[in-house]
Amino acid sequence: MKRVLVISDTHGRNDDIEGVLAQVGEVDYIIHCGDLERGEDYVRSLAKCPMTIVSGNNDYYLDLPMDAEIEIEGIKIWIVHGHYYYVNMGVEFLREEGKQRGVDVVMYGHTHVPHFEQEDGLTILNPGSLTYPRQQGRKPTFLMMIIKDNGDVEYDHCYYTQAFDELNI
């Protein structure tokens, strides 16, 4: 079994990343869908596992790729921040690009709103934001992707509970 932590839009609040890692325990891989803003080396040192980070629209001074294609346990994943794919208006452009690339999963950020859909063998997801959530209730979120030994995949949007404590939620 592989445990993959998917986060996005932390906007320099690396203490939130550290807090989520404390909350979820050991993970096998970390994916950050952009808008890290600073502290790349520090965040990579926290990870203690492989990590992929893509560039967001606020990552001006970081040398990060615009997107990345990775494979974990046979699952092909395309990671992008999403601002060049008009994600504020929907995921249609991501869906088409994901199909053209032949991936199983598309992961994106930018909207600060959790999203999950599966259609025609393609999963499209957004973990939401740890620091500046925009969905109703505005609770900080991340996503856990669990790849079982038999190849089945489970996805779980989770709340960052330490943020609740800090905000008295």
N, C-alpha and C positions, 0 to 999 in steps of 0.2 A: 504494500500500500504506500502511495506517495501523497503527502500533504502539501498543497500549494497555497500560499497566501497571496491574494491579489489585492493590491491597494492602489490608490490614485489620489491626486490632488491634495497632497500633504502641505504644500506651500511653505516649506522651510520649517515646519513644526516637527522636527525629527524626534522629539520626545514622544509624540503620538505614535510614531512607528515603534519606538522602543516599548511603549505601553502595550501595543497590540501584540508584539512578540511575547511579552510577559503573559498576556492573557491567553494566547492560543498554545503556548508551549512550542516544542520543537517542530520545525517545518523542514521539508526537503527542498523547497524552491520558493523564491519570492519574485513576484512580478509587480512592477510599479508602472502604471499606465500614464505617467507624465505629470508635470508640474510639481517636481521635487523641489526646485528652486535653489537649494544649497545643501551642502553637507554630504555630497555623494560618497566620499571616502568613508565618512563616519557611518553612514547608513549601510554601506557594504560591509563594514567591520561588525556591525550589529547582526548582520544576516547569518553568519556562520554556515552558509549554504550557497549554492549557486543563485544568482540574482540577475534579472533582466530589467533594465530601466529604459524607457523611451522618453524622448523629449516632448515637453508640453509647450503651450504658447507662452508660458512664463519662465521657461528654462533658458534664459538669454545667455548666461555665462557658463553653462555646462556643455561639455562635449559629448552629447548623447545622440544616438541615432533617431531619426524621425519615426521609424517603426522597426519591428523585429519579427522574424519568423523563427519559432523554436519548436522543438518536439520533446515532449515528456511522455515516456512510456507509450510511444506510438501515437499520441494525440498531437496533431499538428495545430499550432496556435499562432495566430497573427495578433501582434500587440501594437496599438497605435493610440495616440492621445485622442484624436478624433476631430480636432478643430478644422482640419483641412477637408473633412468629409461631412460637414454641415450637420453634425450630430445634434445640435440644438433644435433642428427641425425634424429629426427622426434618424433611423438607422438604415434607410434604403441604400445609400451609397456604400456603407460598410458591408451590407449584405451582398451586394453585387461584387464588390472587390474580394470579399471572402470566398465567394463561389469561384471567381476567376482564379484565385490563388490555390484553390483546392484544399483549404484548411478545414479543420473540424470546429475550431473555436475562434471567435473574434473577441478580443478584449479591448475596451476603450475607456477613456475618462472624460474629462472636460466639463460635462454637464453638472457634476457633483450630485447626481441623482442615480440611485441604484437602478439597474435595468437587467432583465433576464428574459430571454426568449429562445425557443428552439423550434426550428422549422426546416424541413427537408434535409435533415442531417447536419445542419449548421446551428451552433450555439452562439448567440451574441450576448455579451454581458458587460456591465459596468459595475464596479464594486461600490460606487458612490465616493464620498469624500470622508476622510478621517477628521478633517479640521473645519471645513466650511460646508456642511451638508445643506442642500437646497430642497430636498423633498419635504412633503408634509410631515410635521413633527421635528424636522431638522436634527435627527439623531445621527451621529457619526457612524459610518458603516464601512465594512470591508467584506471580502468574499473568501471563503475557503473552498478550494477545489480538491476533492478527494478522489484519487485514481486507485481503484481497488486492484488487487492482484489479477482478477479475472478480466480486467479491462473496462469494467463499468466505471462511470464517472458520476459523482454526486457534487452538487453545488449548493452552498449555503451562504446566503447573505447574513452577516452577523453585525451586532451592535458593539461598538467600542465602549465597554462599560466604564473604564477609567474616566473617560470624558464625562459620563453621567455624574460621577462622583464630584468632579471638578465644577460642573455646572449646577450641582444640587438637583439633578433630574431624578 
